[in-house]
């Protein structure tokens, strides 16, 4: 039997960073995000060789272990190992021999939530394989615990819920550690206009978000007034952006994006840099209206808002730089998995 799963990556439209502890624990967080047609993928092949084999294209490694209840967390394919260890431990599963293969449509460190989405994707494959009693909330919560607590990786909470639920979501992160996902019903003409107006540019440099996020956490814990006030404004922008999206107010959408970027830069050093600023300068000179770095900052993708009739000019200008423009569409579906029983034909 073969088990497959896929989970969508996301664009953070507003409020990103307010989902990171300790800010969300003290003040609560609000995030508006939307999933796009770029995915994390996972395939599990049942085998009879008594081993656990890992082919992780996203992590760039191939590994093999004897069958057992726990895999060593040592910096190689730890997202896969973390999910396996937690599932076996929490659900009392008798380990079976298998090969697992994972890959991503976007590079790691791109700011589209690749790592967290991959954890959700892997977990969804195990849910499908073992028929585990987990819904979208439970999958997102468990994925968060695996990544942030079991593996000790820095980051927030929004990516796991975006990947599990899919679509446009206004997500509340309450101080009592509970999460409420509010799916938004966005009219078709509005999503069409957003797709026509938004441009994703990869700066050519991935980045590790851990250092920036750790500085954000330190600024909150130490009571850095400027950083905390900036995060309050970023959180408020999620409410404003939700209204702009539901009404299709593109002028307001662009304005919120621009103001959010200015506030985001106050959160921590390294959120912007010379490479990012140069891309902004080039895009704005060619006709972009606003922009923001996706994810924690420091590199990865920049999302620009452009009047559709100027989009080609902005694309052409950015193509002269070291990165690339990546087309995308919004998608409604969250993580899902499926089984293939007739594997003889596939393996021939």
C-alpha positions, 0 to 999 in steps of 0.5 A: 500500500502507498499513502500520499498526502499534500498540504498547501503553503500560505501567504501571510496577509496581515498580523504575522508575528502576533502568533509567536509566543510570548506575545500571543500568550500575553496579548493574544494574536490575530492573523489573516492568511491564505493558502496558495497552489504551492504544496508540501508532499509526502509519500509513505511506501509500506515495505517488508525489509524491516527498515525505516528509509527516509528520502527527504528532498526538502532536507537534502538527505537519504537515511535508513534505520532499523525498525524501532519505536524511536528515531534519533533527532540529530539535525537530519530530516528531524521533521520526519523523525519528530512526527514519527516519534510522536505518533508512535508514542502518543497512539501506541502504534506498532512500528511497520517497515516503510519508506517515506519521501518528502518534497516541497514546491518552494525552497526552505526558508522562503517565508511561505511556511514550508517547514510547518506545512511539511510537518502537517503534511507528514502528520496527515500521511500518518493519520491516513495510514493508521486511521488516527482520530484527528481532525483539522484542529488536532492535526494543527495543534499536534504539528505545532507541538512537534515542531516547537516543543518536541524539536525546539524549533523557533516560530509561531502558530499560524502556519500549521493551522493554515496548512490544515484548514486551507483557504482564507482564514482569520485566526485568533490566538488567545492568551489561554493557548486556544486557537479559533480559525474563522474561514472567510468566504471571499467572493470570486471577483475579489480573489481574481483581483487579488491574484491579478494584483499580487506578485511573489518575488523570490529574493534568491536567498533563503534565510533561517527565521530562528534568529529573527523570531528569537529577537522578537521574543526577547523584545517582548519578554524584555518589554521593548516598548517600540517593538511591542507597540509595533506588534500591537499595530500589526495585530490590528492590521489583521482586523483591518485587512480582513475587512478590506478583503471581504469588501474587495477594497484594494486601495485599503489592502495596499495601504495596510500592507505598506503600513504593516511592513513599516511596523514589521521592520521595527520588530527585530534587526535583520528583517530587512537588508540591502538585498531586500531594499534593492528589490523594493526600490526596483519594484516601486520604480517600475510601478508597485504600490506596496510590498512586504516580506513574507514570513519572519523576514531577512530573505525568502519571498517578497509579496508586492501589490501592483495595479494589474496593468503594471504587473508585467512591467514590475515582473520584467524589472525584477527579473533583472535581479538575482531572484525570480517571480513565482506565479501562484493562485489561491486555493481552498483546500487544506491538507489531505491524504489518500491511499493507493492499494493497487501498487503493482502497476505503479511499481512496474 
